[in-house]
Amino acid sequence: MTVVEQTGWITQAEYAKKIRPLLPREAFLPDSSKVLPMLINFAILLLGWGIASYLDQWNWYLLWLYLPFAVVMGNSIVFLSFATHELLHNSVIRNPFLRQCMGLFGFAMLWMPPALWKALHNYEHHNKTNSLHDPDRNYLYNQPDSWAKWLQNFVVPSEKVHLLWFVVSMSHTWGIYVLRNLTSILLFNTGSTHYPPASFKVSSKERWAIALEWLIVASLHFSIVAFLGFHPIKVLLGYFLPIWIGHCGIIFYIFTNHMLCQMTEVNDPLINSVSLRVPQWIDRLHLNFSYHTEHHIFPGMNSDYYPLVQTLLKAHYGDRLNLLGAGEAWQLMLQTPRYYKDATTFTDRLGRKSVVCPLSQVSTH
């Protein structure tokens, strides 16, 4: 008897076994063509900081002219983040040294050490997606109160979030995410830290690598601010603003990846993940990151082929696929609580409400 016959779940491996023979071999080869756009976007950031270094010579009423460039820099941070995400899944280049160097610089504006990302995302999240042990899931309402859980009330979209706090928090949520996971590993590394949704630990070697990479990243940030002369206008417009814009763009997708889904005991990507419908030009700009369910079935695949995977999923599993318009997904996020009461029920922080997960498809009983 198969897993789906026993429980209603279909595992990631079963989906991959069904779909992979229908895909071209090229879909699973490293795509080094993404290196050039990464270098271009590195150059855009360097150019932006170079221009910002002269902002103290601009008349104050002309400073707004820098804002469009800050937006372009913010998008470069989004692109580099998604490209590095692919890079660390080994779908861009295979050379370990080059991959490590590009990963370090590609994630630098996220304050994310690649060694932490590989442990947190590649191993923990992908193998335990939206399960009780996934560090990226919603909090349970009955988990111990903590600073990170308390902050969720202000930063995560829900029916309770205040619009003003939410707008401000969009640019800071990623930083909170990094802080809770980084400190959990560097300060404790016990696998039982109470303030992330689910804790994990890494080896001593990985922990030292994470610490060293974070120090390099921190040095890069300090160097940028020093290059801007610690000048308030230069730092605000040339450093903080592009990072805030970039983090907003990244978190726009991340909020919708899994938070609307039920928890699953078995890693069933069509049940525990969401893909978004966005304009094609945005998909081109952001390396098809909206195809998130497809990514969870084939993490190491060239993202250019995710639309083909989606077409095949619709043909073979169309009744299971969570495919939402970006506006629809966000509307659901802002209409529902963000804590789990149980695997298929959302609730508020105190557990007083019971709202069935709008994307529930399979019973956990």
C-alpha positions in Angstrom: 0.0 0.0 0.0 1.4 3.4 -1.0 1.8 6.4 1.3 -1.1 8.2 -0.5 -3.4 5.2 0.0 -2.5 5.0 3.7 -2.6 8.7 4.7 -3.6 10.8 1.7 0.0 12.2 1.4 2.2 11.9 -1.6 5.9 12.3 -0.9 8.3 14.6 -2.7 10.2 11.6 -4.0 7.0 10.1 -5.5 6.2 13.3 -7.3 9.8 13.5 -8.6 9.7 9.9 -9.8 6.6 10.6 -11.8 7.6 13.9 -13.3 11.3 13.6 -13.9 11.2 11.2 -16.9 9.0 13.8 -18.6 11.6 16.5 -18.3 14.6 17.2 -20.6 18.1 16.2 -19.3 19.2 19.8 -19.6 16.8 20.8 -16.8 19.1 19.1 -14.2 22.5 20.4 -15.5 24.3 23.4 -13.9 23.3 26.7 -15.6 26.4 28.8 -15.6 24.7 31.5 -17.7 23.3 32.9 -14.4 26.8 33.9 -13.3 26.9 36.9 -15.7 23.6 38.4 -14.4 24.9 38.0 -10.9 28.1 39.9 -11.8 26.0 42.6 -13.4 23.9 43.0 -10.3 27.0 43.1 -8.1 28.2 45.9 -10.4 24.9 47.8 -10.0 25.4 47.7 -6.2 28.9 49.0 -6.5 27.9 51.7 -8.8 25.0 52.7 -6.5 27.3 53.0 -3.6 29.8 55.0 -5.7 27.1 57.5 -6.7 25.9 57.6 -3.1 29.3 58.7 -2.0 28.7 62.0 -3.7 25.3 62.7 -2.3 26.6 65.2 0.2 27.5 67.4 -2.8 23.9 67.4 -4.2 21.4 70.1 -3.4 18.9 68.7 -0.9 16.0 69.2 -3.3 17.7 67.0 -5.9 18.2 64.0 -3.5 15.0 62.4 -4.7 16.7 61.7 -8.0 18.7 59.0 -6.2 15.5 57.1 -5.3 15.0 55.3 -8.6 18.5 54.0 -8.4 17.9 52.8 -4.8 14.9 50.8 -6.2 17.2 49.3 -8.9 19.7 48.4 -6.2 17.0 46.9 -4.1 15.9 44.7 -7.0 19.6 43.7 -7.5 19.5 42.5 -3.9 16.4 40.5 -4.7 18.0 39.0 -7.8 21.2 38.1 -6.1 19.3 36.5 -3.2 17.3 34.3 -5.5 20.3 33.5 -7.7 22.4 32.6 -4.7 19.5 30.4 -3.5 19.9 28.5 -6.8 23.7 28.6 -6.5 23.7 26.9 -3.1 21.4 24.2 -4.4 24.2 23.4 -6.9 22.2 24.3 -10.0 24.5 27.1 -11.3 28.1 26.0 -10.9 29.7 22.9 -9.4 33.1 24.2 -8.4 32.9 24.3 -4.6 35.3 27.2 -4.1 33.7 29.5 -6.6 30.2 28.5 -5.3 31.3 29.4 -1.8 32.8 32.7 -2.8 29.8 33.8 -4.9 27.4 32.5 -2.2 29.1 34.6 0.5 28.8 37.8 -1.6 25.4 36.9 -3.0 23.9 36.6 0.5 25.9 39.4 2.0 23.1 42.0 1.8 20.9 39.4 3.6 23.4 39.0 6.5 23.0 35.3 5.8 26.1 33.1 6.1 25.9 30.4 3.3 26.9 27.7 5.8 23.8 28.6 8.0 21.6 28.8 4.9 22.6 25.3 3.8 21.9 23.9 7.2 18.7 25.9 7.7 17.2 25.8 4.3 18.7 23.0 2.2 18.6 20.4 5.0 16.1 21.4 7.7 13.5 23.2 5.6 13.5 21.1 2.5 13.5 17.8 4.4 10.9 18.8 7.0 8.8 21.3 5.1 5.9 22.7 7.1 6.1 19.9 9.6 6.4 20.3 13.4 10.2 20.2 13.0 10.5 22.9 10.2 12.2 26.1 11.5 10.4 28.1 8.8 6.8 27.2 9.8 4.2 29.3 11.7 4.5 29.2 15.4 2.1 27.0 17.4 -0.1 29.1 19.6 0.9 27.0 22.7 4.7 27.3 22.1 6.5 29.2 25.0 6.3 33.0 24.7 9.5 34.5 23.5 10.8 37.7 22.0 10.7 36.2 18.5 7.1 34.9 18.9 6.0 38.2 20.3 7.5 40.1 17.3 5.5 37.8 14.9 2.3 39.7 16.0 3.8 42.9 14.5 5.6 41.7 11.5 3.8 38.8 9.9 0.6 39.4 7.8 -2.5 38.3 9.6 -6.0 39.5 10.4 -4.5 41.1 13.5 -1.5 42.9 12.2 -1.7 46.7 12.3 -1.2 48.2 8.9 1.4 50.7 10.0 3.5 48.2 11.9 3.2 45.8 8.9 4.4 48.3 6.4 7.4 49.1 8.5 8.1 45.5 9.3 8.2 44.4 5.7 11.7 45.7 5.5 12.8 44.2 8.8 11.2 40.8 8.9 14.1 39.1 7.1 16.5 40.6 9.7 14.4 39.1 12.5 14.4 35.7 10.7 18.2 35.8 10.4 18.7 37.0 14.0 16.6 34.2 15.6 18.3 31.4 13.6 21.9 32.8 13.8 21.8 33.4 17.6 20.1 30.0 18.2 23.1 28.4 16.5 26.0 30.6 17.6 24.9 31.1 21.2 23.3 27.8 22.0 23.4 25.1 19.3 21.4 22.7 21.5 18.6 21.8 19.2 16.2 22.9 22.0 16.3 26.7 21.8 12.7 27.8 22.5 12.4 31.0 20.5 12.5 29.7 16.9 9.4 27.9 15.7 11.5 24.7 15.6 15.1 24.5 16.8 18.0 22.5 15.2 21.7 22.2 15.7 24.8 21.9 13.5 28.2 20.3 13.8 31.0 22.1 15.5 32.7 22.5 12.1 29.6 24.1 10.6 29.2 26.3 13.6 32.7 27.7 13.2 32.1 28.2 9.5 28.9 30.1 10.2 30.7 32.4 12.7 33.6 33.1 10.3 31.3 33.8 7.4 29.1 36.1 9.5 32.2 38.1 10.5 33.2 38.5 6.9 29.7 39.7 6.0 29.7 42.1 9.0 33.0 43.4 7.8 31.6 44.0 4.3 28.7 46.0 5.7 31.0 48.0 7.9 33.2 48.7 4.9 30.3 50.0 2.8 29.2 52.3 5.6 32.8 53.5 6.1 33.1 54.1 2.4 30.0 56.3 2.6 31.8 58.2 5.4 29.2 57.4 8.0 27.3 60.4 6.5 23.6 60.2 7.5 22.2 61.0 4.1 24.6 58.8 2.2 24.1 55.9 4.6 20.3 56.3 4.6 19.8 56.6 0.9 22.8 54.5 -0.3 22.9 51.8 2.2 19.7 51.3 4.3 17.1 52.2 1.6 18.3 49.6 -1.0 18.5 47.0 1.7 15.1 47.7 3.0 13.6 47.6 -0.6 15.5 44.4 -1.3 14.3 42.7 1.9 10.7 43.8 1.2 10.9 42.2 -2.3 12.2 38.9 -0.8 9.8 38.7 2.0 6.9 39.4 -0.3 7.4 35.9 -1.7 8.5 34.2 1.4 5.4 35.1 3.4 3.3 33.2 0.9 5.5 30.1 0.4 4.1 28.0 3.2 2.4 30.1 5.8 -1.1 29.6 4.3 -0.7 25.9 4.2 -1.5 23.2 6.7 1.3 21.3 8.5 2.1 17.9 7.1 3.5 14.8 8.7 4.9 13.7 5.4 6.7 16.1 3.1 4.0 16.6 0.4 5.1 19.7 -1.5 1.7 20.1 -3.3 -0.1 20.3 0.1 2.5 22.2 2.2 3.7 24.8 -0.4 2.2 27.5 -2.6 3.1 28.7 -6.1 2.1 32.2 -7.1 0.9 33.6 -10.4 2.7 36.8 -11.2 3.4 38.7 -14.5 5.9 36.9 -16.7 8.3 39.9 -16.7 8.5 39.6 -12.9 9.2 35.9 -13.2 12.0 36.7 -15.6 13.4 39.3 -13.3 13.2 37.1 -10.2 14.3 33.7 -11.7 10.9 32.1 -11.4 10.9 32.2 -7.7 7.1 32.3 -7.7 7.2 28.6 -8.7 7.8 27.5 -5.2 6.0 24.2 -5.1 8.0 23.2 -8.2 11.2 24.1 -6.5 10.4 21.8 -3.5 9.9 18.9 -5.8 13.2 19.5 -7.7 15.4 21.8 -5.5 18.5 21.4 -7.6 16.8 22.0 -10.9 17.5 24.9 -13.3 14.7 27.4 -12.5 14.1 28.1 -16.2 12.3 24.8 -16.4 9.9 25.3 -13.5 7.0 26.5 -15.8 7.3 23.1 -17.6 7.2 21.3 -14.2 4.0 23.3 -13.3 2.4 22.3 -16.6 3.1 18.6 -15.8 1.8 19.0 -12.2 -1.4 20.5 -13.5 -1.8 17.6 -15.9 -1.1 14.9 -13.3 -2.0 16.4 -10.0 -4.1 19.4 -10.8 -6.5 18.9 -8.0 -3.7 19.1 -5.4 -1.7 22.0 -6.6 -1.8 25.2 -4.5 -1.6 27.8 -7.3 -2.8 31.3 -6.3 -2.6 34.8 -7.7 -0.2 37.0 -5.7 -3.1 39.3 -4.8 -5.3 36.3 -3.7 -2.6 34.9 -1.6 -2.0 38.2 0.2 -5.7 38.6 0.7 -5.9 35.2 2.5 -2.8 36.1 4.5 -4.5 39.3 5.8 -7.8 37.5 6.6 -6.5 34.6 8.7 -4.5 34.2 11.9 -0.9 33.1 11.8 -0.6 30.5 14.6 -1.3 26.8 14.3 -3.9 25.4 16.7 -3.4 22.1 15.1 -2.2 20.9 11.7 -5.2 22.2 9.8 -6.4 25.1 12.0 -5.1 28.6 12.4 -5.7 30.6 15.6 -4.6 33.8 17.3 -1.8 34.1 19.9 -4.0 33.0 22.7 -5.7 30.1 20.9 -9.2 31.7 21.2 -10.0 31.5 17.5 -10.4 28.5 15.2 -10.0 29.1 11.5 -9.7 26.2 9.1 -6.6 26.6 6.9 -8.1 27.8 3.6 -5.7 25.5 1.7 -6.4 22.3 3.7 -6.7 19.4 1.3 -5.8 16.2 3.2 -6.9 15.1 6.6 -4.1 14.4 9.1 -6.1 11.8 10.9 
